[in-house]
Amino acid sequence: MENKSLSISFPKKKIKEHFTRDLNLSTRNTLTFLRGQSFFTSGFTIKNSKGPWLFMLDEHYTRLKHCYIKLFDETQLPFSYEEFIGWVNHAIRINQNDDDTLNILIVINAGQAHSYITNNENYVSGFGGNLAEVMVVVNKHLTKPKWSFKTGINVITQSYQRPIASAKPTNYIGGVQANFTIRAINALIVMKYLTETKERKSHESKWFIEAIKSYFELYNQCSFSEREVLRYILNDIRREFDGTKIKNNDQFFIEKNISQNIANFFKGIKLQFLTADEINSTEHLIYQNLIQECVFSHITSPNIILEGSTFSLMYIDQNDQLVFPSLDHNIKTGINDLDDSDGKILESTTILSLYEVAKKYNLSYRLEKLTFDNLVNAKSVLAISSTRMLIEAEDIQLQQINSINGLKLKSENLAMSNSYKELLKSLRLFFNDYEYSVNLKTRV
């Protein structure tokens, strides 16, 4: 069955159904299309004896209200909780023949900038405007691959503070830039792996972790401009490189006018053995052993961990207690940013669901400001988002983090953690009892 979605146009709140593939963003809504005045929330459906539901709907509505305050400078959403439920139910109903879990993405888009008319002339600053459209976008819900729940994922840290940190705008530029680093380091690991494979050397998981650590440290010793040059070179190699056309690395370095600092990254790599096609295809084959994600650390205090680029973090400590992230590190750096975001993170609806479960079923937990030191000494560190919760008929799994910056985490078998088992057992009960509430609440 092909999924269908909704668009609700404002101010008349006219509802229109679309096939999801045909739902488009209007270029007339320049505040969204050009200025980034847009935000969203994303969740998944569950089914129990009471019916199908958007899980944590109340919390999604609360998030939208908070984002609207931050991004539109208004205290009230221009639609009610009851209208919101009606739109969500409508979207679920027109996809009701789909037995799959649904992903429901609610996007709030601003319209056109204010126009000021004086003496029959218009002045438009390009800003200021109102809500133009709500999109309720429905697709099949896809979780991360099963292997990532079995082996965990490898992450690196990037110093970055999201602007408007307590909201969820559609601008993910921090993740975009962090991915530049991930792709560069992964390319180097693949090239070294291929070189050593051709020399008949074997590679175990430990080799990859050590390679991540080595290249991450070397990368962070370089200047900003050197990192850029390295990434450009590696992108060129990915696109069209043919090592059969050179004799050795030195010839390549001379032709590309590469400095010694950049050349150091290629130690142990024999470029004459490699081609772009082989590098790109091998990256897919060994991707489980490479870097998958980025976690943001504080700009001036790198030991402070904020959040992942598309996920939040929690952990289980050595005493088997659940540790949820504090939303504010209460950092006072004197930086006068526009929205007082320094040291703050987004409240994850998925984290919030686990937090509510821990409270409701009297599990052992605490709130804590996350630090790098605490994570590397934890029993298990978990990456939490709606796509990192694997829900099957007989089992629920959360995604572990295997390493950070090439440091292998303890990552003890989660089956040995009573807290983890009780959390997931209680989550199943929470699913079975779930329904919408008329009382909106969120964690303070």
VEXMAR-658089 format. One record per residue (C-alpha): residue number from 1; y, z negated, x. Coordinates in Angstrom, 1 decimal, always signed. Each point is the difference from the previous one (the first is absolute). Layout:
BEGIN
rec pos:NUM&north:Y&up:Z&east:X
...
This chain:
BEGIN
rec pos:1&north:+0.0&up:+0.0&east:+0.0
rec pos:2&north:+3.4&up:+0.9&east:+1.3
rec pos:3&north:+2.4&up:-2.9&east:+0.0
rec pos:4&north:+3.2&up:-0.1&east:-2.0
rec pos:5&north:+3.2&up:-1.8&east:+0.7
rec pos:6&north:+3.3&up:-0.9&east:-1.8
rec pos:7&north:+3.7&up:+0.5&east:+0.6
rec pos:8&north:+2.5&up:-2.0&east:-1.9
rec pos:9&north:+3.5&up:+1.4&east:+0.1
rec pos:10&north:+3.1&up:-2.3&east:-0.4
rec pos:11&north:+2.1&up:-1.0&east:-1.8
rec pos:12&north:-1.9&up:+1.3&east:-3.1
rec pos:13&north:-3.4&up:-1.2&east:+1.4
rec pos:14&north:-1.6&up:+3.3&east:-1.0
rec pos:15&north:-3.7&up:+0.0&east:+0.9
rec pos:16&north:-1.7&up:+3.1&east:+1.3
rec pos:17&north:-3.6&up:+0.5&east:+1.0
rec pos:18&north:-0.9&up:+2.1&east:+3.0
rec pos:19&north:-3.1&up:+0.9&east:+2.0
rec pos:20&north:+0.5&up:-2.1&east:+3.1
rec pos:21&north:-0.1&up:+3.0&east:+2.2
rec pos:22&north:+3.0&up:+1.5&east:-1.9
rec pos:23&north:+2.2&up:-3.1&east:+0.1
rec pos:24&north:+3.0&up:+0.7&east:+2.2
rec pos:25&north:+3.1&up:-1.7&east:+1.3
rec pos:26&north:+3.2&up:+1.8&east:-1.2
rec pos:27&north:+2.4&up:+1.0&east:+2.8
rec pos:28&north:+2.8&up:-0.6&east:-2.5
rec pos:29&north:-0.6&up:-3.8&east:+0.5
rec pos:30&north:+1.8&up:+0.1&east:+3.3
rec pos:31&north:+0.1&up:-3.8&east:+0.3
rec pos:32&north:-3.8&up:+0.0&east:+0.3
rec pos:33&north:-0.5&up:+3.4&east:+1.6
rec pos:34&north:+2.7&up:-0.3&east:+2.7
rec pos:35&north:+1.1&up:-3.7&east:+0.1
rec pos:36&north:-3.3&up:-1.9&east:-0.3
rec pos:37&north:+1.1&up:-2.1&east:-3.1
rec pos:38&north:-3.6&up:-0.2&east:-1.2
rec pos:39&north:-2.7&up:-2.6&east:+0.0
rec pos:40&north:-3.5&up:-0.5&east:-1.3
rec pos:41&north:-3.0&up:-2.2&east:-0.6
rec pos:42&north:-3.6&up:+1.0&east:+0.2
rec pos:43&north:-3.2&up:-1.6&east:-1.5
rec pos:44&north:-3.4&up:+0.6&east:-1.4
rec pos:45&north:-1.8&up:-0.4&east:-3.3
rec pos:46&north:-2.8&up:-2.3&east:-0.8
rec pos:47&north:-2.3&up:-0.2&east:-3.0
rec pos:48&north:-1.5&up:-3.1&east:-1.6
rec pos:49&north:-1.2&up:-0.9&east:-3.5
rec pos:50&north:+3.6&up:-0.1&east:-1.3
rec pos:51&north:+0.8&up:+3.5&east:+1.1
rec pos:52&north:+1.5&up:+2.0&east:+2.8
rec pos:53&north:+3.0&up:-1.5&east:+1.8
rec pos:54&north:+2.5&up:+0.7&east:+2.8
rec pos:55&north:-0.9&up:-2.9&east:+2.3
rec pos:56&north:+2.9&up:-2.3&east:+0.6
rec pos:57&north:+2.3&up:+1.8&east:-2.5
rec pos:58&north:+2.3&up:-3.0&east:-0.4
rec pos:59&north:+0.5&up:-0.1&east:+3.8
rec pos:60&north:+0.7&up:+3.7&east:+0.2
rec pos:61&north:+2.6&up:-0.3&east:-2.7
rec pos:62&north:+1.6&up:-2.9&east:+1.8
rec pos:63&north:+0.0&up:+2.1&east:+3.2
rec pos:64&north:+1.8&up:+2.8&east:-1.7
rec pos:65&north:+2.6&up:-2.4&east:-1.4
rec pos:66&north:+0.6&up:-1.4&east:+3.4
rec pos:67&north:+0.2&up:+3.4&east:+1.6
rec pos:68&north:+2.5&up:+1.1&east:-2.6
rec pos:69&north:+2.2&up:-2.9&east:+0.8
rec pos:70&north:-0.1&up:+0.9&east:+3.7
rec pos:71&north:+0.4&up:+3.8&east:-0.3
rec pos:72&north:+2.1&up:+0.4&east:-3.1
rec pos:73&north:+2.1&up:-3.2&east:+0.2
rec pos:74&north:-0.9&up:-0.9&east:-3.6
rec pos:75&north:-1.5&up:-3.1&east:-1.4
rec pos:76&north:-2.2&up:+1.5&east:-2.7
rec pos:77&north:-2.3&up:+2.9&east:-0.2
rec pos:78&north:+1.0&up:+2.6&east:-2.6
rec pos:79&north:-3.4&up:-0.3&east:-1.6
rec pos:80&north:-1.9&up:-3.0&east:-1.4
rec pos:81&north:-3.3&up:-1.6&east:+1.0
rec pos:82&north:-1.4&up:+1.2&east:-3.4
rec pos:83&north:+1.2&up:+3.6&east:+0.7
rec pos:84&north:-1.6&up:-0.2&east:+3.5
rec pos:85&north:-3.3&up:-1.1&east:-1.5
rec pos:86&north:+0.2&up:+2.8&east:-2.5
rec pos:87&north:+0.5&up:+2.6&east:+2.7
rec pos:88&north:-2.9&up:-1.3&east:+2.1
rec pos:89&north:-2.3&up:-0.2&east:-3.0
rec pos:90&north:+1.0&up:+3.6&east:-0.9
rec pos:91&north:-0.8&up:+1.2&east:+3.5
rec pos:92&north:-3.4&up:-1.8&east:-0.1
rec pos:93&north:-0.8&up:+1.3&east:-3.5
rec pos:94&north:+0.5&up:+3.7&east:+0.9
rec pos:95&north:-2.3&up:-0.5&east:+3.0
rec pos:96&north:-2.6&up:-2.1&east:-2.0
rec pos:97&north:-2.8&up:+2.5&east:+0.4
rec pos:98&north:+0.2&up:-0.6&east:+3.8
rec pos:99&north:-2.6&up:-2.6&east:+0.9
rec pos:100&north:+1.5&up:-0.4&east:+3.5
rec pos:101&north:+2.4&up:-2.7&east:+1.0
rec pos:102&north:+3.5&up:+1.4&east:-0.4
rec pos:103&north:+2.9&up:-0.3&east:+2.4
rec pos:104&north:+3.2&up:-0.5&east:-1.9
rec pos:105&north:+3.2&up:+0.6&east:+2.0
rec pos:106&north:+3.3&up:-0.9&east:-1.8
rec pos:107&north:+3.0&up:+1.7&east:+1.7
rec pos:108&north:+3.6&up:-0.8&east:-0.9
rec pos:109&north:+2.4&up:+2.9&east:+0.7
rec pos:110&north:+3.8&up:+0.0&east:+0.0
rec pos:111&north:+1.9&up:+3.0&east:-1.3
rec pos:112&north:+3.2&up:+1.6&east:+1.0
rec pos:113&north:+2.9&up:-1.6&east:+1.9
rec pos:114&north:+3.1&up:-1.1&east:-1.9
rec pos:115&north:+2.8&up:+2.6&east:-0.5
rec pos:116&north:+3.6&up:-1.2&east:-0.1
rec pos:117&north:+2.3&up:+2.4&east:-1.8
rec pos:118&north:+3.7&up:+0.0&east:+0.8
rec pos:119&north:+2.4&up:+2.8&east:-1.0
rec pos:120&north:-3.0&up:+2.1&east:-1.1
rec pos:121&north:-1.5&up:-0.3&east:+3.5
rec pos:122&north:-3.3&up:-1.7&east:+0.8
rec pos:123&north:-0.5&up:-2.4&east:+2.9
rec pos:124&north:-3.7&up:-0.8&east:+0.8
rec pos:125&north:-0.8&up:-2.4&east:+2.9
rec pos:126&north:-3.7&up:+0.7&east:-0.4
rec pos:127&north:-0.8&up:-3.5&east:-1.1
rec pos:128&north:+0.1&up:-2.2&east:-3.1
rec pos:129&north:-2.0&up:+0.9&east:-3.1
rec pos:130&north:-2.6&up:-1.1&east:-2.4
rec pos:131&north:-3.8&up:+0.1&east:-0.6
rec pos:132&north:-1.0&up:+3.5&east:-1.0
rec pos:133&north:-3.8&up:-0.1&east:-0.2
rec pos:134&north:-3.0&up:-2.2&east:+0.1
rec pos:135&north:-3.2&up:+1.7&east:+1.1
rec pos:136&north:-3.4&up:-1.4&east:-0.9
rec pos:137&north:-2.3&up:+1.9&east:+2.4
rec pos:138&north:-3.7&up:-0.2&east:-0.6
rec pos:139&north:-2.7&up:+1.0&east:+2.5
rec pos:140&north:-3.5&up:-1.0&east:+0.8
rec pos:141&north:+0.1&up:-3.3&east:+2.0
rec pos:142&north:-1.1&up:+0.6&east:+3.6
rec pos:143&north:-0.8&up:-2.9&east:+2.4
rec pos:144&north:-0.2&up:+0.3&east:+3.7
rec pos:145&north:-3.3&up:+1.3&east:+1.4
rec pos:146&north:-3.0&up:-2.4&east:-0.2
rec pos:147&north:-0.3&up:+0.0&east:+3.8
rec pos:148&north:+3.4&up:-1.7&east:+0.3
rec pos:149&north:-1.3&up:-2.9&east:-2.0
rec pos:150&north:-3.1&up:-0.2&east:+2.2
rec pos:151&north:+1.5&up:+0.3&east:+3.5
rec pos:152&north:+3.6&up:-0.9&east:-0.7
rec pos:153&north:+3.1&up:+1.9&east:+1.1
rec pos:154&north:+2.0&up:+0.1&east:+3.2
rec pos:155&north:+3.7&up:-0.6&east:-0.2
rec pos:156&north:+3.0&up:-0.1&east:+2.4
rec pos:157&north:+3.3&up:-1.8&east:-0.4
rec pos:158&north:+3.4&up:+1.7&east:-0.3
rec pos:159&north:+3.3&up:-1.9&east:+0.1
rec pos:160&north:+1.6&up:+0.8&east:-3.3
rec pos:161&north:+1.7&up:-1.7&east:-2.9
rec pos:162&north:-0.2&up:+1.8&east:-3.3
rec pos:163&north:+3.5&up:+0.2&east:-1.7
rec pos:164&north:+0.1&up:-1.4&east:-3.5
rec pos:165&north:-3.2&up:-1.8&east:+1.1
rec pos:166&north:-0.6&up:-1.8&east:-3.3
rec pos:167&north:+0.0&up:+3.3&east:-1.9
rec pos:168&north:-2.3&up:+3.1&east:+0.1
rec pos:169&north:+2.2&up:+3.1&east:+0.5
rec pos:170&north:-1.7&up:+3.3&east:+0.6
rec pos:171&north:+1.4&up:+0.2&east:+3.5
rec pos:172&north:-2.8&up:-0.8&east:+2.5
rec pos:173&north:+1.7&up:+1.2&east:+3.2
rec pos:174&north:-1.3&up:-2.9&east:+2.0
rec pos:175&north:-3.5&up:+1.1&east:-0.7
rec pos:176&north:+0.8&up:+3.6&east:+0.7
rec pos:177&north:+1.4&up:-0.9&east:+3.5
rec pos:178&north:-2.9&up:-2.4&east:+0.7
rec pos:179&north:-2.4&up:+2.8&east:-0.7
rec pos:180&north:+1.6&up:+2.0&east:+2.8
rec pos:181&north:-1.2&up:-2.7&east:+2.4
rec pos:182&north:-3.4&up:-0.2&east:-1.6
rec pos:183&north:-0.6&up:+3.7&east:+0.3
rec pos:184&north:+1.1&up:+0.0&east:+3.6
rec pos:185&north:-2.3&up:-2.8&east:+1.1
rec pos:186&north:-2.9&up:+1.4&east:-2.0
rec pos:187&north:+0.4&up:+3.4&east:+1.7
rec pos:188&north:-0.1&up:-1.5&east:+3.4
rec pos:189&north:-3.2&up:-2.0&east:-0.9
rec pos:190&north:-1.6&up:+3.1&east:-1.4
rec pos:191&north:+0.8&up:+2.0&east:+3.2
rec pos:192&north:-1.3&up:-2.7&east:+2.2
rec pos:193&north:-3.1&up:-0.3&east:-2.1
rec pos:194&north:-0.7&up:+3.7&east:+0.2
rec pos:195&north:+0.5&up:+0.0&east:+3.7
rec pos:196&north:-2.4&up:-2.8&east:+0.5
rec pos:197&north:-2.5&up:+1.5&east:-2.5
rec pos:198&north:-0.1&up:+3.2&east:+2.0
rec pos:199&north:-0.7&up:-2.2&east:+3.1
rec pos:200&north:-2.9&up:-1.5&east:-2.0
rec pos:201&north:+1.5&up:-3.5&east:-0.3
rec pos:202&north:-1.0&up:-2.0&east:-3.1
rec pos:203&north:+2.5&up:-1.8&east:-2.2
rec pos:204&north:-0.5&up:-3.1&east:-2.1
rec pos:205&north:+2.5&up:-1.6&east:-2.4
rec pos:206&north:+1.3&up:-2.3&east:+2.8
rec pos:207&north:+1.1&up:+3.1&east:+2.0
rec pos:208&north:+2.3&up:+1.1&east:-2.8
rec pos:209&north:+1.6&up:-3.4&east:-0.5
rec pos:210&north:+0.7&up:-0.1&east:+3.8
rec pos:211&north:+1.5&up:+3.5&east:-0.2
rec pos:212&north:+2.3&up:-1.0&east:-2.9
rec pos:213&north:+1.1&up:-3.0&east:+2.0
rec pos:214&north:+0.7&up:+1.9&east:+3.2
rec pos:215&north:+1.9&up:+2.9&east:-1.6
rec pos:216&north:+2.0&up:-2.3&east:-2.3
rec pos:217&north:+1.1&up:-2.1&east:+2.9
rec pos:218&north:+0.9&up:+3.1&east:+2.1
rec pos:219&north:+1.9&up:+1.5&east:-2.9
rec pos:220&north:+2.1&up:-3.1&east:-0.5
rec pos:221&north:+0.9&up:-0.1&east:+3.7
rec pos:222&north:+1.7&up:+3.4&east:-0.4
rec pos:223&north:+3.6&up:+0.6&east:-1.0
rec pos:224&north:+0.8&up:+1.4&east:-3.4
rec pos:225&north:+0.7&up:+3.5&east:+1.4
rec pos:226&north:-3.2&up:+0.0&east:+2.0
rec pos:227&north:-2.0&up:-0.9&east:-3.2
rec pos:228&north:+1.7&up:+2.9&east:-1.8
rec pos:229&north:-0.9&up:+2.4&east:+2.8
rec pos:230&north:-3.6&up:-1.2&east:+0.1
rec pos:231&north:-0.4&up:+0.5&east:-3.8
rec pos:232&north:+1.5&up:+3.5&east:+0.2
rec pos:233&north:-2.4&up:+1.0&east:+2.7
rec pos:234&north:-3.0&up:-1.4&east:-1.9
rec pos:235&north:+1.1&up:+1.7&east:-3.2
rec pos:236&north:+0.2&up:+3.3&east:+2.0
rec pos:237&north:-3.5&up:-0.6&east:+1.4
rec pos:238&north:-1.4&up:-0.7&east:-3.6
rec pos:239&north:+1.5&up:+3.3&east:-1.2
rec pos:240&north:-1.0&up:+2.6&east:+2.5
rec pos:241&north:-1.3&up:-1.3&east:+3.3
rec pos:242&north:-2.7&up:+1.9&east:+1.9
rec pos:243&north:-1.1&up:-1.8&east:+3.1
rec pos:244&north:-2.0&up:+3.0&east:+1.3
rec pos:245&north:+3.4&up:+1.5&east:+1.0
rec pos:246&north:+0.8&up:-2.6&east:+2.5
rec pos:247&north:-1.7&up:-1.2&east:+3.2
rec pos:248&north:+0.8&up:-3.7&east:-0.2
rec pos:249&north:+2.5&up:-2.6&east:-1.3
rec pos:250&north:+2.4&up:+0.6&east:+2.8
rec pos:251&north:+0.6&up:+3.6&east:-1.0
rec pos:252&north:+0.7&up:-1.2&east:-3.6
rec pos:253&north:+2.4&up:-2.7&east:+1.2
rec pos:254&north:+1.9&up:+2.5&east:+2.1
rec pos:255&north:+0.2&up:+2.6&east:-2.8
rec pos:256&north:+1.3&up:-2.6&east:-2.5
rec pos:257&north:+2.2&up:-1.8&east:+2.6
rec pos:258&north:-1.7&up:-3.3&east:-0.8
rec pos:259&north:+1.2&up:-3.2&east:+1.7
rec pos:260&north:-2.4&up:-2.5&east:+1.7
rec pos:261&north:+0.3&up:-2.5&east:-2.8
rec pos:262&north:-1.2&up:+2.5&east:-2.5
rec pos:263&north:-2.7&up:+1.3&east:+2.4
rec pos:264&north:-1.4&up:-3.5&east:+0.2
rec pos:265&north:-1.2&up:+0.3&east:-3.6
rec pos:266&north:-2.3&up:+2.8&east:+1.1
rec pos:267&north:-2.0&up:-1.9&east:+2.6
rec pos:268&north:-3.7&up:+0.4&east:-0.7
rec pos:269&north:+0.7&up:+3.1&east:-2.1
rec pos:270&north:-0.9&up:+3.4&east:+1.2
rec pos:271&north:+2.1&up:+2.5&east:-2.0
rec pos:272&north:-1.9&up:+3.0&east:+1.3
rec pos:273&north:-3.0&up:-1.2&east:-2.0
rec pos:274&north:+1.8&up:-0.1&east:-3.3
rec pos:275&north:+1.3&up:+2.1&east:-2.9
rec pos:276&north:+2.2&up:-0.8&east:-3.0
rec pos:277&north:-2.8&up:+0.8&east:-2.5
rec pos:278&north:-2.4&up:-2.3&east:+1.8
rec pos:279&north:+2.5&up:-2.8&east:+0.2
rec pos:280&north:+0.8&up:+0.2&east:-3.7
rec pos:281&north:-3.6&up:+0.3&east:-1.2
rec pos:282&north:-1.1&up:-2.9&east:+2.2
rec pos:283&north:+2.7&up:-2.2&east:-1.3
rec pos:284&north:-1.6&up:+0.3&east:-3.5
rec pos:285&north:-3.4&up:-0.8&east:+1.4
rec pos:286&north:+1.0&up:-3.2&east:+1.8
rec pos:287&north:+2.8&up:-1.0&east:-2.3
rec pos:288&north:-1.7&up:-3.3&east:-0.9
rec pos:289&north:+0.5&up:-1.1&east:+3.6
rec pos:290&north:+3.7&up:+1.0&east:+0.3
rec pos:291&north:+3.2&up:-1.6&east:-1.4
rec pos:292&north:+0.3&up:+0.2&east:-3.7
rec pos:293&north:+3.1&up:-2.0&east:-1.0
rec pos:294&north:+3.2&up:-1.7&east:+1.1
rec pos:295&north:+1.2&up:-3.5&east:-0.6
rec pos:296&north:+3.7&up:-0.8&east:+0.2
rec pos:297&north:+1.2&up:-2.8&east:+2.3
rec pos:298&north:+3.4&up:-1.6&east:+0.0
rec pos:299&north:+2.6&up:+1.9&east:+2.2
rec pos:300&north:+1.2&up:-2.9&east:+2.0
rec pos:301&north:-3.0&up:-2.3&east:-0.3
rec pos:302&north:-3.1&up:+2.2&east:+0.5
rec pos:303&north:-2.4&up:-2.9&east:-0.5
rec pos:304&north:+1.1&up:-0.1&east:-3.7
rec pos:305&north:-2.1&up:+2.3&east:-2.1
rec pos:306&north:+1.6&up:+1.4&east:-3.2
rec pos:307&north:-2.2&up:+2.5&east:-1.8
rec pos:308&north:-2.0&up:+3.2&east:+0.4
rec pos:309&north:+1.5&up:+3.4&east:-0.6
rec pos:310&north:-1.8&up:+0.3&east:-3.3
rec pos:311&north:-1.7&up:-3.3&east:-0.4
rec pos:312&north:+0.4&up:-3.8&east:+0.3
rec pos:313&north:-1.9&up:-2.5&east:+2.1
rec pos:314&north:-1.9&up:-3.2&east:-0.6
rec pos:315&north:-2.6&up:-1.8&east:+2.0
rec pos:316&north:-2.7&up:-2.6&east:+0.0
rec pos:317&north:+0.5&up:-2.7&east:+2.6
rec pos:318&north:-2.6&up:-1.7&east:+2.2
rec pos:319&north:-0.3&up:-2.8&east:-2.6
rec pos:320&north:-1.0&up:+2.7&east:-2.6
rec pos:321&north:+3.2&up:-0.4&east:-1.9
rec pos:322&north:+1.8&up:+2.9&east:-1.7
rec pos:323&north:+3.4&up:+0.7&east:+1.4
rec pos:324&north:+2.5&up:+2.0&east:-2.0
rec pos:325&north:+3.3&up:+1.4&east:+1.5
rec pos:326&north:+3.3&up:-1.7&east:-0.6
rec pos:327&north:+2.6&up:+2.6&east:-1.2
rec pos:328&north:+2.8&up:-1.2&east:+2.2
rec pos:329&north:-0.1&up:-1.1&east:+3.6
rec pos:330&north:+3.5&up:-1.6&east:-0.4
rec pos:331&north:+1.3&up:+1.7&east:+3.1
rec pos:332&north:+3.7&up:-0.4&east:+0.8
rec pos:333&north:+0.9&up:+2.5&east:+2.6
rec pos:334&north:+3.6&up:+0.5&east:-1.0
rec pos:335&north:-0.7&up:+3.6&east:-1.0
rec pos:336&north:+2.1&up:+0.7&east:-3.0
rec pos:337&north:-2.2&up:+2.6&east:-1.7
rec pos:338&north:+0.9&up:+1.4&east:-3.4
rec pos:339&north:-2.6&up:-1.8&east:-2.0
rec pos:340&north:-1.1&up:-3.0&east:+2.1
rec pos:341&north:-3.4&up:+1.4&east:+0.7
rec pos:342&north:-0.5&up:-1.5&east:+3.5
rec pos:343&north:-3.4&up:-1.6&east:+0.3
rec pos:344&north:-1.0&up:+0.8&east:-3.6
rec pos:345&north:-2.9&up:+2.0&east:-1.5
rec pos:346&north:-1.0&up:+1.6&east:-3.2
rec pos:347&north:-2.0&up:-2.1&east:-2.5
rec pos:348&north:-3.3&up:+1.9&east:-0.3
rec pos:349&north:-1.5&up:+0.1&east:-3.5
rec pos:350&north:-3.5&up:+0.0&east:+1.5
rec pos:351&north:+0.7&up:-3.0&east:+2.2
rec pos:352&north:+1.6&up:-1.6&east:-3.1
rec pos:353&north:-3.2&up:+0.6&east:-2.0
rec pos:354&north:-2.1&up:-1.8&east:+2.7
rec pos:355&north:+2.5&up:-2.8&east:+0.2
rec pos:356&north:-0.2&up:-0.5&east:-3.8
rec pos:357&north:-3.8&up:+0.0&east:+0.3
rec pos:358&north:+0.1&up:-2.6&east:+2.7
rec pos:359&north:+2.3&up:-2.2&east:-2.1
rec pos:360&north:-1.9&up:+0.5&east:-3.3
rec pos:361&north:-3.4&up:-0.8&east:+1.5
rec pos:362&north:+1.1&up:-2.8&east:+2.3
rec pos:363&north:-0.9&up:+1.7&east:+3.3
rec pos:364&north:+1.3&up:-1.3&east:+3.3
rec pos:365&north:+3.1&up:+1.9&east:+1.0
rec pos:366&north:+3.5&up:-0.3&east:+1.5
rec pos:367&north:+3.1&up:+2.1&east:+0.5
rec pos:368&north:+1.1&up:+0.8&east:+3.6
rec pos:369&north:+2.5&up:+2.0&east:+2.0
rec pos:370&north:-2.3&up:+2.5&east:+1.8
rec pos:371&north:+0.0&up:+0.2&east:+3.8
rec pos:372&north:-1.8&up:+2.1&east:+2.5
rec pos:373&north:-1.6&up:-3.1&east:+1.5
rec pos:374&north:-1.3&up:-1.2&east:-3.3
rec pos:375&north:-1.6&up:+3.3&east:-0.8
rec pos:376&north:-1.8&up:+0.5&east:+3.3
rec pos:377&north:-1.4&up:-3.5&east:-0.3
rec pos:378&north:-1.1&up:+0.3&east:-3.7
rec pos:379&north:-3.6&up:+0.2&east:-1.2
rec pos:380&north:+0.9&up:+3.2&east:-1.8
rec pos:381&north:+3.2&up:+2.0&east:-0.7
rec pos:382&north:+0.1&up:+2.1&east:-3.1
rec pos:383&north:+2.1&up:+3.1&east:-0.9
rec pos:384&north:+0.9&up:-0.3&east:-3.7
rec pos:385&north:+1.1&up:+2.7&east:-2.4
rec pos:386&north:-1.3&up:+1.6&east:-3.2
rec pos:387&north:-1.9&up:+2.6&east:+2.1
rec pos:388&north:-1.5&up:-2.6&east:+2.3
rec pos:389&north:-2.0&up:-1.8&east:-2.7
rec pos:390&north:-3.4&up:+1.6&east:-0.4
rec pos:391&north:-1.3&up:-0.9&east:-3.5
rec pos:392&north:-3.6&up:+1.0&east:-0.8
rec pos:393&north:-2.3&up:-1.1&east:-2.7
rec pos:394&north:-1.7&up:-2.7&east:+2.1
rec pos:395&north:+2.5&up:-0.6&east:+2.7
rec pos:396&north:+3.7&up:-0.3&east:+0.9
rec pos:397&north:+1.2&up:+0.4&east:+3.6
rec pos:398&north:+3.3&up:-0.4&east:+1.7
rec pos:399&north:+1.0&up:+1.9&east:+3.2
rec pos:400&north:-0.1&up:-1.8&east:+3.3
rec pos:401&north:+2.1&up:+0.7&east:+3.1
rec pos:402&north:-2.2&up:+0.6&east:+3.0
rec pos:403&north:+2.7&up:+0.0&east:+2.7
rec pos:404&north:+3.7&up:-0.3&east:+0.6
rec pos:405&north:+1.6&up:+1.8&east:+2.9
rec pos:406&north:-3.4&up:+0.4&east:+1.6
rec pos:407&north:-0.8&up:-3.7&east:-0.3
rec pos:408&north:-3.4&up:-0.4&east:-1.7
rec pos:409&north:+0.3&up:-2.6&east:-2.8
rec pos:410&north:-2.7&up:-2.6&east:-0.6
rec pos:411&north:-0.8&up:+1.8&east:-3.4
rec pos:412&north:-2.9&up:-2.3&east:-0.8
rec pos:413&north:-2.5&up:+1.2&east:-2.6
rec pos:414&north:+1.8&up:-0.5&east:-3.3
rec pos:415&north:-3.3&up:-0.8&east:-1.6
rec pos:416&north:+0.0&up:-3.2&east:+2.0
rec pos:417&north:+3.4&up:-1.1&east:-1.5
rec pos:418&north:-0.4&up:-2.2&east:-3.1
rec pos:419&north:+3.7&up:+0.5&east:-0.7
rec pos:420&north:-0.3&up:+3.8&east:+0.0
rec pos:421&north:-3.1&up:-0.1&east:-2.2
rec pos:422&north:+1.7&up:-2.4&east:-2.5
rec pos:423&north:+3.1&up:+2.1&east:+0.0
rec pos:424&north:-1.9&up:+3.1&east:-1.0
rec pos:425&north:-2.2&up:-1.8&east:-2.5
rec pos:426&north:+3.1&up:-1.4&east:-1.6
rec pos:427&north:+1.7&up:+3.4&east:+0.0
rec pos:428&north:-2.9&up:+1.4&east:-2.0
rec pos:429&north:+0.5&up:-2.8&east:-2.6
rec pos:430&north:+3.8&up:+0.8&east:+0.1
rec pos:431&north:-0.8&up:+3.6&east:-0.8
rec pos:432&north:-2.3&up:-0.9&east:-2.9
rec pos:433&north:+2.7&up:-2.2&east:-1.6
rec pos:434&north:+3.0&up:+2.2&east:+0.7
rec pos:435&north:+2.4&up:+1.1&east:-2.7
rec pos:436&north:+3.8&up:+0.4&east:-0.2
rec pos:437&north:+2.2&up:-3.0&east:-0.4
rec pos:438&north:+3.3&up:-0.3&east:-1.9
rec pos:439&north:+1.2&up:-2.4&east:+2.7
rec pos:440&north:+1.3&up:+1.6&east:+3.1
rec pos:441&north:-0.4&up:-1.9&east:+3.2
rec pos:442&north:-0.1&up:+0.5&east:+3.7
rec pos:443&north:-0.7&up:-2.1&east:+3.1
rec pos:444&north:+3.1&up:-1.8&east:+1.4
